[in-house]
Amino acid sequence: MNDDNHDKLVKAYLEYFKANEQYQKTGGIRPRRETRRWLREIRDLAKIRMNEVQDSYVNRRENSKKDEQED
């Protein structure tokens, strides 16, 4: 089953949460790297999701205008 970008974003946040908890406990280099890795992943996925939301909005508006013109 393929996850959409929203699901990937949620999963990335959960992984970040785990890594951050470990970093808060130990303050070590590996947990810091993992925390930053997941933050970068969240940032990238958020940008993709932001574009999807914008495209969806634009498409809905265009379809709404077409339906109004047909009436």
NORCORSUL-V333562 format. One record per residue. N is the residue number from 1. RES is the residue in three letters. OMEGA is omega in degrees with one decimal (NA if undefined). BURIAL is + if it has 9 or more other C-alpha atoms within 8 Angstrom, else -. D_FIRST is the distance of its C-alpha to the first C-alpha in whole Angstrom. Layout:
# NORCORSUL-V333562
n/res/omega/burial/d_first
N/RES/OMEGA/BURIAL/D_FIRST
N/RES/OMEGA/BURIAL/D_FIRST
This chain:
# NORCORSUL-V333562
n/res/omega/burial/d_first
1/MET/178.9/-/0
2/ASN/177.1/-/4
3/ASP/172.6/-/6
4/ASP/-174.2/-/10
5/ASN/176.6/+/13
6/HIS/178.7/-/14
7/ASP/177.8/-/11
8/LYS/179.1/+/12
9/LEU/178.9/+/16
10/VAL/179.2/-/16
11/LYS/178.4/-/14
12/ALA/178.0/+/17
13/TYR/179.9/+/20
14/LEU/176.5/-/19
15/GLU/176.2/+/20
16/TYR/-178.9/+/23
17/PHE/178.6/-/24
18/LYS/-179.2/-/24
19/ALA/-179.8/+/26
20/ASN/176.7/+/28
21/GLU/179.1/-/29
22/GLN/178.6/+/30
23/TYR/179.8/+/32
24/GLN/-179.8/-/34
25/LYS/-169.3/-/35
26/THR/-177.3/-/36
27/GLY/-176.0/+/36
28/GLY/-178.1/-/35
29/ILE/-179.1/-/34
30/ARG/177.4/-/31
31/PRO/177.2/+/30
32/ARG/178.6/+/31
33/ARG/179.0/-/29
34/GLU/179.1/+/26
35/THR/179.8/+/27
36/ARG/178.0/-/28
37/ARG/-178.7/-/25
38/TRP/174.9/+/22
39/LEU/176.5/+/25
40/ARG/179.2/-/24
41/GLU/177.9/+/21
42/ILE/179.6/+/21
43/ARG/-178.8/-/23
44/ASP/179.6/-/22
45/LEU/178.6/+/18
46/ALA/177.7/+/21
47/LYS/178.5/-/23
48/ILE/-179.0/+/20
49/ARG/178.5/+/19
50/MET/178.1/-/23
51/ASN/177.3/-/23
52/GLU/-179.7/-/20
53/VAL/179.6/-/22
54/GLN/179.3/-/25
55/ASP/178.4/-/24
56/SER/179.6/-/22
57/TYR/-179.2/-/26
58/VAL/179.5/-/28
59/ASN/178.9/-/26
60/ARG/178.9/-/27
61/ARG/179.6/-/30
62/GLU/178.5/-/31
63/ASN/178.3/-/29
64/SER/178.0/-/32
65/LYS/178.7/-/35
66/LYS/-179.7/-/34
67/ASP/178.7/-/34
68/GLU/-179.3/-/37
69/GLN/-179.8/-/39
70/GLU/-178.0/-/38
71/ASP/NA/-/40
